[in-house]
Every structure is written in C-alpha cells, then in structure tokens.
Amino acid sequence: MPGSYDVLATDGLKVLGTLGFFVPAAILIALVVFAVVRDRRLNAREEAEEAHRAAMEREKLPTPPSAD
C-alpha cells in the first residue's frame, strides 16, 4: 500500500482531532465571556438603581406641617 493513503487518512484524523479540541474550547470561551458581560451589566444596573434610590432620598421634599 502506498504511503499517500496513510497521509490522507492521518490528515483527516488530524482535522477531526483539531475540530474536536477547538470547537468545544471556543464554545467554553464564548460561555465565559457571555457570563462575565451579563454579570457586569446586572451589577451596573443594580448600582444605578441604588444611586437613583439614594438621590431620591436626598432630594425628598419635607412633609408640610399639618394645618390643625
């Protein structure tokens, strides 16, 4: 059997092995990036709500005295 058939078979296995490694790695990296971005957005939203709440408390108008 000529050696060229072995090379073609090996090349096909190398491609499958490469895809089998890099595709799950890329999916894992994408999931981690998505989780980090989502966490930062939620954290920024919570901080904005807290700042808004503090500003509303600071700007709260005093209640007028009763007219009795």
CHARMM internal coordinates of N, CA and C (Angstrom, degrees):
IC EDIT
DIST 1 N 1 CA 1.4473
DIST 1 CA 1 C 1.5266
ANGL 1 N 1 CA 1 C 107.27
DIST 1 C 2 N 1.3283
ANGL 1 CA 1 C 2 N 116.87
DIHE 1 N 1 CA 1 C 2 N 130.23
DIST 2 N 2 CA 1.4644
ANGL 1 C 2 N 2 CA 119.76
DIHE 1 CA 1 C 2 N 2 CA -179.70
DIST 2 CA 2 C 1.5306
ANGL 2 N 2 CA 2 C 111.18
DIHE 1 C 2 N 2 CA 2 C -67.88
DIST 2 C 3 N 1.3038
ANGL 2 CA 2 C 3 N 116.72
DIHE 2 N 2 CA 2 C 3 N 154.42
DIST 3 N 3 CA 1.4589
ANGL 2 C 3 N 3 CA 122.13
DIHE 2 CA 2 C 3 N 3 CA -177.94
DIST 3 CA 3 C 1.5164
ANGL 3 N 3 CA 3 C 113.75
DIHE 2 C 3 N 3 CA 3 C -70.37
DIST 3 C 4 N 1.3510
ANGL 3 CA 3 C 4 N 118.35
DIHE 3 N 3 CA 3 C 4 N -18.42
DIST 4 N 4 CA 1.4611
ANGL 3 C 4 N 4 CA 120.37
DIHE 3 CA 3 C 4 N 4 CA -177.69
DIST 4 CA 4 C 1.5286
ANGL 4 N 4 CA 4 C 111.86
DIHE 3 C 4 N 4 CA 4 C -64.77
DIST 4 C 5 N 1.3421
ANGL 4 CA 4 C 5 N 117.58
DIHE 4 N 4 CA 4 C 5 N -32.16
DIST 5 N 5 CA 1.4579
ANGL 4 C 5 N 5 CA 119.60
DIHE 4 CA 4 C 5 N 5 CA 177.63
DIST 5 CA 5 C 1.5246
ANGL 5 N 5 CA 5 C 111.40
DIHE 4 C 5 N 5 CA 5 C -66.79
DIST 5 C 6 N 1.3139
ANGL 5 CA 5 C 6 N 115.75
DIHE 5 N 5 CA 5 C 6 N -37.22
DIST 6 N 6 CA 1.4534
ANGL 5 C 6 N 6 CA 119.30
DIHE 5 CA 5 C 6 N 6 CA 177.48
DIST 6 CA 6 C 1.5257
ANGL 6 N 6 CA 6 C 111.26
DIHE 5 C 6 N 6 CA 6 C -64.12
DIST 6 C 7 N 1.3116
ANGL 6 CA 6 C 7 N 116.48
DIHE 6 N 6 CA 6 C 7 N -39.82
DIST 7 N 7 CA 1.4615
ANGL 6 C 7 N 7 CA 120.94
DIHE 6 CA 6 C 7 N 7 CA -179.53
DIST 7 CA 7 C 1.5268
ANGL 7 N 7 CA 7 C 109.86
DIHE 6 C 7 N 7 CA 7 C -64.96
DIST 7 C 8 N 1.3311
ANGL 7 CA 7 C 8 N 117.16
DIHE 7 N 7 CA 7 C 8 N -43.24
DIST 8 N 8 CA 1.4624
ANGL 7 C 8 N 8 CA 119.40
DIHE 7 CA 7 C 8 N 8 CA 179.75
DIST 8 CA 8 C 1.5185
ANGL 8 N 8 CA 8 C 111.43
DIHE 7 C 8 N 8 CA 8 C -63.91
DIST 8 C 9 N 1.3145
ANGL 8 CA 8 C 9 N 116.85
DIHE 8 N 8 CA 8 C 9 N -41.87
DIST 9 N 9 CA 1.4616
ANGL 8 C 9 N 9 CA 119.94
DIHE 8 CA 8 C 9 N 9 CA 178.73
DIST 9 CA 9 C 1.5207
ANGL 9 N 9 CA 9 C 110.46
DIHE 8 C 9 N 9 CA 9 C -65.14
DIST 9 C 10 N 1.3167
ANGL 9 CA 9 C 10 N 116.74
DIHE 9 N 9 CA 9 C 10 N -41.85
DIST 10 N 10 CA 1.4554
ANGL 9 C 10 N 10 CA 120.95
DIHE 9 CA 9 C 10 N 10 CA 179.76
DIST 10 CA 10 C 1.5287
ANGL 10 N 10 CA 10 C 110.25
DIHE 9 C 10 N 10 CA 10 C -65.61
DIST 10 C 11 N 1.3280
ANGL 10 CA 10 C 11 N 117.28
DIHE 10 N 10 CA 10 C 11 N -40.67
DIST 11 N 11 CA 1.4580
ANGL 10 C 11 N 11 CA 120.30
DIHE 10 CA 10 C 11 N 11 CA 179.33
DIST 11 CA 11 C 1.5286
ANGL 11 N 11 CA 11 C 110.61
DIHE 10 C 11 N 11 CA 11 C -62.45
DIST 11 C 12 N 1.3126
ANGL 11 CA 11 C 12 N 117.23
DIHE 11 N 11 CA 11 C 12 N -41.02
DIST 12 N 12 CA 1.4542
ANGL 11 C 12 N 12 CA 120.19
DIHE 11 CA 11 C 12 N 12 CA 177.82
DIST 12 CA 12 C 1.5157
ANGL 12 N 12 CA 12 C 111.89
DIHE 11 C 12 N 12 CA 12 C -63.57
DIST 12 C 13 N 1.3249
ANGL 12 CA 12 C 13 N 116.65
DIHE 12 N 12 CA 12 C 13 N -40.33
DIST 13 N 13 CA 1.4619
ANGL 12 C 13 N 13 CA 119.99
DIHE 12 CA 12 C 13 N 13 CA 177.85
DIST 13 CA 13 C 1.5229
ANGL 13 N 13 CA 13 C 111.42
DIHE 12 C 13 N 13 CA 13 C -67.93
DIST 13 C 14 N 1.3186
ANGL 13 CA 13 C 14 N 116.00
DIHE 13 N 13 CA 13 C 14 N -35.91
DIST 14 N 14 CA 1.4724
ANGL 13 C 14 N 14 CA 118.79
DIHE 13 CA 13 C 14 N 14 CA 178.17
DIST 14 CA 14 C 1.5244
ANGL 14 N 14 CA 14 C 110.56
DIHE 13 C 14 N 14 CA 14 C -64.65
DIST 14 C 15 N 1.3265
ANGL 14 CA 14 C 15 N 116.25
DIHE 14 N 14 CA 14 C 15 N -39.81
DIST 15 N 15 CA 1.4652
ANGL 14 C 15 N 15 CA 119.48
DIHE 14 CA 14 C 15 N 15 CA 179.25
DIST 15 CA 15 C 1.5240
ANGL 15 N 15 CA 15 C 109.80
DIHE 14 C 15 N 15 CA 15 C -64.83
DIST 15 C 16 N 1.3278
ANGL 15 CA 15 C 16 N 116.18
DIHE 15 N 15 CA 15 C 16 N -45.34
DIST 16 N 16 CA 1.4680
ANGL 15 C 16 N 16 CA 119.29
DIHE 15 CA 15 C 16 N 16 CA 178.64
DIST 16 CA 16 C 1.5262
ANGL 16 N 16 CA 16 C 110.98
DIHE 15 C 16 N 16 CA 16 C -63.03
DIST 16 C 17 N 1.3168
ANGL 16 CA 16 C 17 N 116.72
DIHE 16 N 16 CA 16 C 17 N -41.34
DIST 17 N 17 CA 1.4628
ANGL 16 C 17 N 17 CA 119.85
DIHE 16 CA 16 C 17 N 17 CA 178.42
DIST 17 CA 17 C 1.5129
ANGL 17 N 17 CA 17 C 112.24
DIHE 16 C 17 N 17 CA 17 C -64.74
DIST 17 C 18 N 1.3287
ANGL 17 CA 17 C 18 N 115.94
DIHE 17 N 17 CA 17 C 18 N -39.94
DIST 18 N 18 CA 1.4611
ANGL 17 C 18 N 18 CA 120.18
DIHE 17 CA 17 C 18 N 18 CA 179.01
DIST 18 CA 18 C 1.5229
ANGL 18 N 18 CA 18 C 110.63
DIHE 17 C 18 N 18 CA 18 C -65.49
DIST 18 C 19 N 1.3275
ANGL 18 CA 18 C 19 N 116.57
DIHE 18 N 18 CA 18 C 19 N -45.95
DIST 19 N 19 CA 1.4653
ANGL 18 C 19 N 19 CA 119.58
DIHE 18 CA 18 C 19 N 19 CA 178.40
DIST 19 CA 19 C 1.5264
ANGL 19 N 19 CA 19 C 110.88
DIHE 18 C 19 N 19 CA 19 C -64.75
DIST 19 C 20 N 1.3230
ANGL 19 CA 19 C 20 N 116.02
DIHE 19 N 19 CA 19 C 20 N -37.58
DIST 20 N 20 CA 1.4586
ANGL 19 C 20 N 20 CA 120.07
DIHE 19 CA 19 C 20 N 20 CA 179.54
DIST 20 CA 20 C 1.5160
ANGL 20 N 20 CA 20 C 112.79
DIHE 19 C 20 N 20 CA 20 C -65.07
DIST 20 C 21 N 1.3153
ANGL 20 CA 20 C 21 N 116.78
DIHE 20 N 20 CA 20 C 21 N -23.05
DIST 21 N 21 CA 1.4667
ANGL 20 C 21 N 21 CA 120.10
DIHE 20 CA 20 C 21 N 21 CA 177.57
DIST 21 CA 21 C 1.5146
ANGL 21 N 21 CA 21 C 111.58
DIHE 20 C 21 N 21 CA 21 C -91.60
DIST 21 C 22 N 1.3348
ANGL 21 CA 21 C 22 N 117.26
DIHE 21 N 21 CA 21 C 22 N -48.09
DIST 22 N 22 CA 1.4641
ANGL 21 C 22 N 22 CA 120.18
DIHE 21 CA 21 C 22 N 22 CA -170.75
DIST 22 CA 22 C 1.5237
ANGL 22 N 22 CA 22 C 113.87
DIHE 21 C 22 N 22 CA 22 C -79.16
DIST 22 C 23 N 1.3074
ANGL 22 CA 22 C 23 N 119.16
DIHE 22 N 22 CA 22 C 23 N -31.04
DIST 23 N 23 CA 1.4666
ANGL 22 C 23 N 23 CA 119.86
DIHE 22 CA 22 C 23 N 23 CA -179.84
DIST 23 CA 23 C 1.5319
ANGL 23 N 23 CA 23 C 110.58
DIHE 22 C 23 N 23 CA 23 C -66.54
DIST 23 C 24 N 1.3444
ANGL 23 CA 23 C 24 N 119.93
DIHE 23 N 23 CA 23 C 24 N -50.04
DIST 24 N 24 CA 1.4737
ANGL 23 C 24 N 24 CA 117.79
DIHE 23 CA 23 C 24 N 24 CA 176.29
DIST 24 CA 24 C 1.5307
ANGL 24 N 24 CA 24 C 112.74
DIHE 23 C 24 N 24 CA 24 C -63.54
DIST 24 C 25 N 1.3365
ANGL 24 CA 24 C 25 N 116.97
DIHE 24 N 24 CA 24 C 25 N -34.45
DIST 25 N 25 CA 1.4640
ANGL 24 C 25 N 25 CA 119.21
DIHE 24 CA 24 C 25 N 25 CA 177.82
DIST 25 CA 25 C 1.5297
ANGL 25 N 25 CA 25 C 110.56
DIHE 24 C 25 N 25 CA 25 C -64.71
DIST 25 C 26 N 1.3209
ANGL 25 CA 25 C 26 N 117.48
DIHE 25 N 25 CA 25 C 26 N -41.15
DIST 26 N 26 CA 1.4661
ANGL 25 C 26 N 26 CA 120.85
DIHE 25 CA 25 C 26 N 26 CA 178.87
DIST 26 CA 26 C 1.5254
ANGL 26 N 26 CA 26 C 110.81
DIHE 25 C 26 N 26 CA 26 C -66.22
DIST 26 C 27 N 1.3261
ANGL 26 CA 26 C 27 N 116.83
DIHE 26 N 26 CA 26 C 27 N -38.97
DIST 27 N 27 CA 1.4656
ANGL 26 C 27 N 27 CA 120.12
DIHE 26 CA 26 C 27 N 27 CA 177.53
DIST 27 CA 27 C 1.5237
ANGL 27 N 27 CA 27 C 110.50
DIHE 26 C 27 N 27 CA 27 C -64.23
DIST 27 C 28 N 1.3151
ANGL 27 CA 27 C 28 N 116.70
DIHE 27 N 27 CA 27 C 28 N -43.01
DIST 28 N 28 CA 1.4651
ANGL 27 C 28 N 28 CA 120.58
DIHE 27 CA 27 C 28 N 28 CA 178.93
DIST 28 CA 28 C 1.5260
ANGL 28 N 28 CA 28 C 111.21
DIHE 27 C 28 N 28 CA 28 C -62.68
DIST 28 C 29 N 1.3129
ANGL 28 CA 28 C 29 N 117.30
DIHE 28 N 28 CA 28 C 29 N -43.77
DIST 29 N 29 CA 1.4671
ANGL 28 C 29 N 29 CA 120.84
DIHE 28 CA 28 C 29 N 29 CA 178.97
DIST 29 CA 29 C 1.5262
ANGL 29 N 29 CA 29 C 110.19
DIHE 28 C 29 N 29 CA 29 C -63.18
DIST 29 C 30 N 1.3327
ANGL 29 CA 29 C 30 N 117.17
DIHE 29 N 29 CA 29 C 30 N -41.37
DIST 30 N 30 CA 1.4647
ANGL 29 C 30 N 30 CA 120.49
DIHE 29 CA 29 C 30 N 30 CA 178.79
DIST 30 CA 30 C 1.5245
ANGL 30 N 30 CA 30 C 111.33
DIHE 29 C 30 N 30 CA 30 C -63.14
DIST 30 C 31 N 1.3237
ANGL 30 CA 30 C 31 N 117.38
DIHE 30 N 30 CA 30 C 31 N -40.39
DIST 31 N 31 CA 1.4646
ANGL 30 C 31 N 31 CA 120.38
DIHE 30 CA 30 C 31 N 31 CA 177.92
DIST 31 CA 31 C 1.5214
ANGL 31 N 31 CA 31 C 111.84
DIHE 30 C 31 N 31 CA 31 C -64.40
DIST 31 C 32 N 1.3229
ANGL 31 CA 31 C 32 N 116.80
DIHE 31 N 31 CA 31 C 32 N -41.13
DIST 32 N 32 CA 1.4668
ANGL 31 C 32 N 32 CA 120.39
DIHE 31 CA 31 C 32 N 32 CA 179.66
DIST 32 CA 32 C 1.5289
ANGL 32 N 32 CA 32 C 110.35
DIHE 31 C 32 N 32 CA 32 C -65.79
DIST 32 C 33 N 1.3218
ANGL 32 CA 32 C 33 N 116.96
DIHE 32 N 32 CA 32 C 33 N -43.90
DIST 33 N 33 CA 1.4716
ANGL 32 C 33 N 33 CA 120.17
DIHE 32 CA 32 C 33 N 33 CA 179.30
DIST 33 CA 33 C 1.5278
ANGL 33 N 33 CA 33 C 109.86
DIHE 32 C 33 N 33 CA 33 C -62.92
DIST 33 C 34 N 1.3298
ANGL 33 CA 33 C 34 N 117.26
DIHE 33 N 33 CA 33 C 34 N -43.14
DIST 34 N 34 CA 1.4628
ANGL 33 C 34 N 34 CA 120.97
DIHE 33 CA 33 C 34 N 34 CA 178.37
DIST 34 CA 34 C 1.5245
ANGL 34 N 34 CA 34 C 110.78
DIHE 33 C 34 N 34 CA 34 C -60.34
DIST 34 C 35 N 1.3374
ANGL 34 CA 34 C 35 N 117.22
DIHE 34 N 34 CA 34 C 35 N -43.01
DIST 35 N 35 CA 1.4659
ANGL 34 C 35 N 35 CA 120.64
DIHE 34 CA 34 C 35 N 35 CA -178.80
DIST 35 CA 35 C 1.5297
ANGL 35 N 35 CA 35 C 111.09
DIHE 34 C 35 N 35 CA 35 C -65.97
DIST 35 C 36 N 1.3239
ANGL 35 CA 35 C 36 N 117.48
DIHE 35 N 35 CA 35 C 36 N -40.49
DIST 36 N 36 CA 1.4635
ANGL 35 C 36 N 36 CA 120.68
DIHE 35 CA 35 C 36 N 36 CA -179.85
DIST 36 CA 36 C 1.5238
ANGL 36 N 36 CA 36 C 110.82
DIHE 35 C 36 N 36 CA 36 C -66.35
DIST 36 C 37 N 1.3320
ANGL 36 CA 36 C 37 N 116.72
DIHE 36 N 36 CA 36 C 37 N -44.38
DIST 37 N 37 CA 1.4674
ANGL 36 C 37 N 37 CA 120.30
DIHE 36 CA 36 C 37 N 37 CA -179.73
DIST 37 CA 37 C 1.5264
ANGL 37 N 37 CA 37 C 109.98
DIHE 36 C 37 N 37 CA 37 C -64.30
DIST 37 C 38 N 1.3275
ANGL 37 CA 37 C 38 N 117.00
DIHE 37 N 37 CA 37 C 38 N -42.33
DIST 38 N 38 CA 1.4676
ANGL 37 C 38 N 38 CA 120.75
DIHE 37 CA 37 C 38 N 38 CA 179.22
DIST 38 CA 38 C 1.5215
ANGL 38 N 38 CA 38 C 110.89
DIHE 37 C 38 N 38 CA 38 C -63.02
DIST 38 C 39 N 1.3328
ANGL 38 CA 38 C 39 N 116.92
DIHE 38 N 38 CA 38 C 39 N -42.66
DIST 39 N 39 CA 1.4582
ANGL 38 C 39 N 39 CA 120.71
DIHE 38 CA 38 C 39 N 39 CA 179.45
DIST 39 CA 39 C 1.5204
ANGL 39 N 39 CA 39 C 111.28
DIHE 38 C 39 N 39 CA 39 C -63.23
DIST 39 C 40 N 1.3171
ANGL 39 CA 39 C 40 N 116.77
DIHE 39 N 39 CA 39 C 40 N -41.85
DIST 40 N 40 CA 1.4691
ANGL 39 C 40 N 40 CA 119.59
DIHE 39 CA 39 C 40 N 40 CA 179.45
DIST 40 CA 40 C 1.5230
ANGL 40 N 40 CA 40 C 111.30
DIHE 39 C 40 N 40 CA 40 C -66.30
DIST 40 C 41 N 1.3212
ANGL 40 CA 40 C 41 N 117.31
DIHE 40 N 40 CA 40 C 41 N -38.15
DIST 41 N 41 CA 1.4673
ANGL 40 C 41 N 41 CA 119.65
DIHE 40 CA 40 C 41 N 41 CA 178.21
DIST 41 CA 41 C 1.5241
ANGL 41 N 41 CA 41 C 110.75
DIHE 40 C 41 N 41 CA 41 C -65.49
DIST 41 C 42 N 1.3219
ANGL 41 CA 41 C 42 N 116.74
DIHE 41 N 41 CA 41 C 42 N -44.48
DIST 42 N 42 CA 1.4667
ANGL 41 C 42 N 42 CA 119.60
DIHE 41 CA 41 C 42 N 42 CA 178.97
DIST 42 CA 42 C 1.5210
ANGL 42 N 42 CA 42 C 111.02
DIHE 41 C 42 N 42 CA 42 C -63.07
DIST 42 C 43 N 1.3217
ANGL 42 CA 42 C 43 N 116.56
DIHE 42 N 42 CA 42 C 43 N -41.25
DIST 43 N 43 CA 1.4537
ANGL 42 C 43 N 43 CA 120.61
DIHE 42 CA 42 C 43 N 43 CA 179.49
DIST 43 CA 43 C 1.5339
ANGL 43 N 43 CA 43 C 110.55
DIHE 42 C 43 N 43 CA 43 C -64.30
DIST 43 C 44 N 1.3241
ANGL 43 CA 43 C 44 N 117.38
DIHE 43 N 43 CA 43 C 44 N -42.43
DIST 44 N 44 CA 1.4654
ANGL 43 C 44 N 44 CA 120.80
DIHE 43 CA 43 C 44 N 44 CA 178.74
DIST 44 CA 44 C 1.5248
ANGL 44 N 44 CA 44 C 110.55
DIHE 43 C 44 N 44 CA 44 C -64.77
DIST 44 C 45 N 1.3344
ANGL 44 CA 44 C 45 N 116.89
DIHE 44 N 44 CA 44 C 45 N -38.64
DIST 45 N 45 CA 1.4638
ANGL 44 C 45 N 45 CA 120.04
DIHE 44 CA 44 C 45 N 45 CA 178.93
DIST 45 CA 45 C 1.5268
ANGL 45 N 45 CA 45 C 110.66
DIHE 44 C 45 N 45 CA 45 C -64.90
DIST 45 C 46 N 1.3272
ANGL 45 CA 45 C 46 N 116.72
DIHE 45 N 45 CA 45 C 46 N -42.98
DIST 46 N 46 CA 1.4686
ANGL 45 C 46 N 46 CA 120.45
DIHE 45 CA 45 C 46 N 46 CA 179.09
DIST 46 CA 46 C 1.5282
ANGL 46 N 46 CA 46 C 111.08
DIHE 45 C 46 N 46 CA 46 C -63.90
DIST 46 C 47 N 1.3299
ANGL 46 CA 46 C 47 N 117.16
DIHE 46 N 46 CA 46 C 47 N -41.05
DIST 47 N 47 CA 1.4654
ANGL 46 C 47 N 47 CA 120.26
DIHE 46 CA 46 C 47 N 47 CA 178.77
DIST 47 CA 47 C 1.5238
ANGL 47 N 47 CA 47 C 110.91
DIHE 46 C 47 N 47 CA 47 C -65.37
DIST 47 C 48 N 1.3290
ANGL 47 CA 47 C 48 N 117.02
DIHE 47 N 47 CA 47 C 48 N -38.07
DIST 48 N 48 CA 1.4646
ANGL 47 C 48 N 48 CA 120.28
DIHE 47 CA 47 C 48 N 48 CA 178.79
DIST 48 CA 48 C 1.5288
ANGL 48 N 48 CA 48 C 110.58
DIHE 47 C 48 N 48 CA 48 C -66.41
DIST 48 C 49 N 1.3229
ANGL 48 CA 48 C 49 N 117.06
DIHE 48 N 48 CA 48 C 49 N -41.44
DIST 49 N 49 CA 1.4651
ANGL 48 C 49 N 49 CA 119.92
DIHE 48 CA 48 C 49 N 49 CA 177.80
DIST 49 CA 49 C 1.5215
ANGL 49 N 49 CA 49 C 110.88
DIHE 48 C 49 N 49 CA 49 C -64.80
DIST 49 C 50 N 1.3155
ANGL 49 CA 49 C 50 N 117.17
DIHE 49 N 49 CA 49 C 50 N -39.17
DIST 50 N 50 CA 1.4620
ANGL 49 C 50 N 50 CA 120.94
DIHE 49 CA 49 C 50 N 50 CA 178.61
DIST 50 CA 50 C 1.5273
ANGL 50 N 50 CA 50 C 111.07
DIHE 49 C 50 N 50 CA 50 C -66.09
DIST 50 C 51 N 1.3212
ANGL 50 CA 50 C 51 N 117.11
DIHE 50 N 50 CA 50 C 51 N -41.17
DIST 51 N 51 CA 1.4593
ANGL 50 C 51 N 51 CA 120.90
DIHE 50 CA 50 C 51 N 51 CA 177.78
DIST 51 CA 51 C 1.5246
ANGL 51 N 51 CA 51 C 110.56
DIHE 50 C 51 N 51 CA 51 C -66.07
DIST 51 C 52 N 1.3252
ANGL 51 CA 51 C 52 N 116.70
DIHE 51 N 51 CA 51 C 52 N -38.92
DIST 52 N 52 CA 1.4636
ANGL 51 C 52 N 52 CA 120.27
DIHE 51 CA 51 C 52 N 52 CA 177.92
DIST 52 CA 52 C 1.5285
ANGL 52 N 52 CA 52 C 110.52
DIHE 51 C 52 N 52 CA 52 C -64.89
DIST 52 C 53 N 1.3080
ANGL 52 CA 52 C 53 N 116.37
DIHE 52 N 52 CA 52 C 53 N -42.76
DIST 53 N 53 CA 1.4694
ANGL 52 C 53 N 53 CA 120.75
DIHE 52 CA 52 C 53 N 53 CA 178.98
DIST 53 CA 53 C 1.5341
ANGL 53 N 53 CA 53 C 110.25
DIHE 52 C 53 N 53 CA 53 C -62.87
DIST 53 C 54 N 1.3244
ANGL 53 CA 53 C 54 N 117.35
DIHE 53 N 53 CA 53 C 54 N -43.17
DIST 54 N 54 CA 1.4648
ANGL 53 C 54 N 54 CA 121.18
DIHE 53 CA 53 C 54 N 54 CA 179.18
DIST 54 CA 54 C 1.5344
ANGL 54 N 54 CA 54 C 110.63
DIHE 53 C 54 N 54 CA 54 C -65.03
DIST 54 C 55 N 1.3219
ANGL 54 CA 54 C 55 N 116.89
DIHE 54 N 54 CA 54 C 55 N -38.78
DIST 55 N 55 CA 1.4685
ANGL 54 C 55 N 55 CA 120.04
DIHE 54 CA 54 C 55 N 55 CA 178.89
DIST 55 CA 55 C 1.5248
ANGL 55 N 55 CA 55 C 110.80
DIHE 54 C 55 N 55 CA 55 C -66.93
DIST 55 C 56 N 1.3204
ANGL 55 CA 55 C 56 N 117.01
DIHE 55 N 55 CA 55 C 56 N -38.71
DIST 56 N 56 CA 1.4653
ANGL 55 C 56 N 56 CA 119.55
DIHE 55 CA 55 C 56 N 56 CA 178.50
DIST 56 CA 56 C 1.5281
ANGL 56 N 56 CA 56 C 110.96
DIHE 55 C 56 N 56 CA 56 C -65.96
DIST 56 C 57 N 1.3112
ANGL 56 CA 56 C 57 N 117.47
DIHE 56 N 56 CA 56 C 57 N -38.22
DIST 57 N 57 CA 1.4687
ANGL 56 C 57 N 57 CA 120.89
DIHE 56 CA 56 C 57 N 57 CA 176.82
DIST 57 CA 57 C 1.5239
ANGL 57 N 57 CA 57 C 110.52
DIHE 56 C 57 N 57 CA 57 C -65.97
DIST 57 C 58 N 1.3195
ANGL 57 CA 57 C 58 N 116.38
DIHE 57 N 57 CA 57 C 58 N -39.72
DIST 58 N 58 CA 1.4572
ANGL 57 C 58 N 58 CA 120.66
DIHE 57 CA 57 C 58 N 58 CA -178.32
DIST 58 CA 58 C 1.5248
ANGL 58 N 58 CA 58 C 110.64
DIHE 57 C 58 N 58 CA 58 C -68.95
DIST 58 C 59 N 1.3219
ANGL 58 CA 58 C 59 N 117.86
DIHE 58 N 58 CA 58 C 59 N -34.88
DIST 59 N 59 CA 1.4580
ANGL 58 C 59 N 59 CA 122.00
DIHE 58 CA 58 C 59 N 59 CA -176.82
DIST 59 CA 59 C 1.5305
ANGL 59 N 59 CA 59 C 112.60
DIHE 58 C 59 N 59 CA 59 C -95.10
DIST 59 C 60 N 1.2974
ANGL 59 CA 59 C 60 N 117.09
DIHE 59 N 59 CA 59 C 60 N 9.01
DIST 60 N 60 CA 1.4612
ANGL 59 C 60 N 60 CA 120.93
DIHE 59 CA 59 C 60 N 60 CA -176.48
DIST 60 CA 60 C 1.5264
ANGL 60 N 60 CA 60 C 110.02
DIHE 59 C 60 N 60 CA 60 C -63.43
DIST 60 C 61 N 1.3274
ANGL 60 CA 60 C 61 N 115.25
DIHE 60 N 60 CA 60 C 61 N 132.55
DIST 61 N 61 CA 1.4604
ANGL 60 C 61 N 61 CA 120.02
DIHE 60 CA 60 C 61 N 61 CA 179.02
DIST 61 CA 61 C 1.5202
ANGL 61 N 61 CA 61 C 109.28
DIHE 60 C 61 N 61 CA 61 C -78.82
DIST 61 C 62 N 1.3236
ANGL 61 CA 61 C 62 N 116.41
DIHE 61 N 61 CA 61 C 62 N 138.75
DIST 62 N 62 CA 1.4699
ANGL 61 C 62 N 62 CA 118.56
DIHE 61 CA 61 C 62 N 62 CA 178.21
DIST 62 CA 62 C 1.5280
ANGL 62 N 62 CA 62 C 110.40
DIHE 61 C 62 N 62 CA 62 C -68.09
DIST 62 C 63 N 1.2980
ANGL 62 CA 62 C 63 N 116.91
DIHE 62 N 62 CA 62 C 63 N 148.73
DIST 63 N 63 CA 1.4642
ANGL 62 C 63 N 63 CA 119.73
DIHE 62 CA 62 C 63 N 63 CA 177.93
DIST 63 CA 63 C 1.5207
ANGL 63 N 63 CA 63 C 108.56
DIHE 62 C 63 N 63 CA 63 C -76.12
DIST 63 C 64 N 1.3143
ANGL 63 CA 63 C 64 N 116.54
DIHE 63 N 63 CA 63 C 64 N 137.34
DIST 64 N 64 CA 1.4716
ANGL 63 C 64 N 64 CA 119.09
DIHE 63 CA 63 C 64 N 64 CA -178.61
DIST 64 CA 64 C 1.5449
ANGL 64 N 64 CA 64 C 109.08
DIHE 63 C 64 N 64 CA 64 C -71.11
DIST 64 C 65 N 1.3298
ANGL 64 CA 64 C 65 N 116.04
DIHE 64 N 64 CA 64 C 65 N 151.12
DIST 65 N 65 CA 1.4749
ANGL 64 C 65 N 65 CA 118.53
DIHE 64 CA 64 C 65 N 65 CA 178.13
DIST 65 CA 65 C 1.5281
ANGL 65 N 65 CA 65 C 109.93
DIHE 64 C 65 N 65 CA 65 C -65.82
DIST 65 C 66 N 1.3038
ANGL 65 CA 65 C 66 N 115.16
DIHE 65 N 65 CA 65 C 66 N 152.90
DIST 66 N 66 CA 1.4750
ANGL 65 C 66 N 66 CA 118.36
DIHE 65 CA 65 C 66 N 66 CA -178.99
DIST 66 CA 66 C 1.5248
ANGL 66 N 66 CA 66 C 110.09
DIHE 65 C 66 N 66 CA 66 C -70.61
DIST 66 C 67 N 1.3192
ANGL 66 CA 66 C 67 N 115.80
DIHE 66 N 66 CA 66 C 67 N 151.54
DIST 67 N 67 CA 1.4661
ANGL 66 C 67 N 67 CA 121.63
DIHE 66 CA 66 C 67 N 67 CA -175.74
DIST 67 CA 67 C 1.5230
ANGL 67 N 67 CA 67 C 111.90
DIHE 66 C 67 N 67 CA 67 C -86.66
DIST 67 C 68 N 1.2828
ANGL 67 CA 67 C 68 N 120.56
DIHE 67 N 67 CA 67 C 68 N 7.48
DIST 68 N 68 CA 1.4705
ANGL 67 C 68 N 68 CA 122.73
DIHE 67 CA 67 C 68 N 68 CA -177.83
DIST 68 CA 68 C 1.4842
ANGL 68 N 68 CA 68 C 112.02
DIHE 67 C 68 N 68 CA 68 C -68.17
END
COOR INIT
IC SEED 1 N 1 CA 1 C
IC BUILD
